Amino acid sequence: MTERPLKIVLYLLLGVCVVSFLMTIFGNNALKGAREDIRAAKKSADSAISELKKSQDRVDSIHADMDVLKQYASNIRKFVELSDQQKILEETRSAAEKKRLKDYIDSLRNEIKKDSLPVIEVTVFKTPK
């Protein structure tokens, strides 16, 4: 009689092992699916980060271009002011005023930046006398 309860216990133990084995197999499939989802999410996040970096580079480039344009505008303003002062100088008869205007024109020329900007063609129109 002691063999029958032992067989029952062995069959129960074997059943538990089989159920455990099946759960492990199906559980690993679920984990594998979750891993694949995580990999896909990581790839998507990496792609988004890459796009953000490209956008930041574009913004930086536009910002640099804007700085160059500001410098051009500043130089154009100074050239216009210089031309205006030279015209006033030609029309001025007083020696003291001419001296003051020449000094101011020299200071304007010194303010015009001679940095890495390309040369701008400037045409000065002279009024007929």
DOLUM-144565 format. One record per residue: residue in one letter; x, y, z of N, C-alpha, C in turn. Coordinates in steps of 0.2 Angstrom, whole numbers, plus 5000, padded with zeros to 4 digits. Atoms other than C-alpha are relative to their C-alpha. Example, Ala and Ser with C-alpha at 12.3 -4.5 7.8 and 13.67 -1.06 7.14 Angstrom:
BEGIN
a500449945000506249785039500450065000/s499649944999506849955036499650055003/
This chain:
BEGIN
m500449945000500050005000500450065000/t499649944999501450125003500350024993/e499849985007501850114984499550054997/r500549965003500250194979500050075002/p499949934998500450354989500650034997/l499349985003502250364983499950014993/k500149995007501650344965499650074999/i500449945001500350484967500450065001/v499649954998501650594975500550014994/l499649995005502850564961499750034993/y500349975005501550594948499850075001/l500149934999501050754956500650044999/l499449975001502850804957500250014993/l499950005008503050764938499650054997/g500449955003501550864934500250075002/v499849934998502151014944500650024996/c499449985004503851004935499850014992/v500249985007502950994918499650074999/v500349935000501851144922500550055001/s499549954999503351234928500450014994/f499750005006504251194912499650044995/l500449965005502851254901499950075002/m500049934998502651414911500650044998/t499349975001504551444909500050024992/i500049995007504351424890499650064998/f500549955002502851534888500250075003/g499749934997503551664900500550034997/n499449985003505151674891499850044993/n500249975006504151714875499750075001/a500349944998503251854884500550055001/l499549964999504851924890500450024994/k499649985006505651914873499650054996/g500449955003504152014866500150075003/a499949944996504452144880500750034998/r499449975001506252154876500050034993/e500049975007505952184857499650065000/d500449934999504652324862500550055003/i499549954997506052404873500550014995/r499549995005507352384859499750054995/a500449965005506052464847500050075003/a500149944997505752604859500750045001/k499349974999507652634862500250034993/k499949985007507852644843499750064998/s500449945001506452774842500350065003/a499749954996507252874856500650024997/d499349985003508952874848499950044993/s500249975006508152924831499850075002/a500349934998507253074840500650045003/i499449964997508953124849500450024994/s499649985006509853124832499650054996/e500449945003508453234824500150065004/l499949944996508553354839500750034999/k499349985001510453364837500150034993/k500049965007510253404818499650065000/s500449944999508953534822500450055004/q499649954996510053614835500650034995/d499549985004511453614822499850054995/r500349955005510353704809499850075004/v500249934996509753834823500750035001/d499349974999511653864827500250034993/s499849985007511953884808499750074999/i500449945002510554014806500250055005/h499749954995511154104822500650034997/a499449975002512854124815499950044993/d500249965006512154184798499750065002/m500349934997511154314808500550045002/d499549964998512654374816500450034995/v499649975005513554394800499650064996/l500449955003512054484793499950075004/k500049944996511954604808500750044999/q499349965001513854644805499950034993/y500149965006513454684787499650065000/a500449944999512054794792500350055003/s499649954996513154884804500550034996/n499549975005514454904791499750054995/i500349965005513254974778499750065004/r500249944997512555094791500650055001/k499449964999514255154795500350034993/f499849975007514655174776499650054998/v500449955001513155274774500150065004/e499849944996513555384788500650034998/l499349975002515355404782499950044994/s500249965006514655454765499750065001/d500449944999513455574772500550055003/q499549954997514855654783500550034995/q499649985005515955664768499750064996/k500349955004514655754758499950075004/i500149944996514355874773500750045000/l499349975000516255904773500150044994/e499949965006516255954755499650065000/e500549945000514856074758500250055005/t499849954994515656154774500550054998/r499549955002516656314772500450015006/s499649984994517256334790500649955001/a499450054999518956264793500049965007/a500150044994518556214811499549955000/e500550055001517056124806500349954996/k499750055005518056034792500449965005/k499550044996519355984805499649955005/r500450044996517955914817499749944996/l500350055005517155824802500549954998/k499550055002518755744796500249965006/d499950044994519055684814499549955001/y500650044999517355614815500049944994/i500050045005517555534798500549945001/d499450054999519255454803499749955006/s500350044995518355384819499549954997/l500550055003516955304808500449954996/r499650055004518255224797500349955004/n499750054995519055144812499549965003/e500650044998517355084818499849944996/i500250055005517054984802500449945001/k499650064999517554814806500349974994/k499650035005518854734795500149935001/d499950074998518554554801499949964994/s500150055005518154404791499550004995/l500549995005516754474781500350014993/p499749995006516954474763499950084998/v500049935001517254644755499350024996/i500749975003515654744750500250054995/e499949945005515754844734499650065002/v500349934998515355024739500150054994/t500049945005514955154726499850065003/v500149934997515055334731499850044994/f500249965006514055444720500250075003/k499849934998514755624720499550044996/t500549965003513555764716500550054996/p499649965004514155874702500050075003/k499949944997514856044707499750064995/
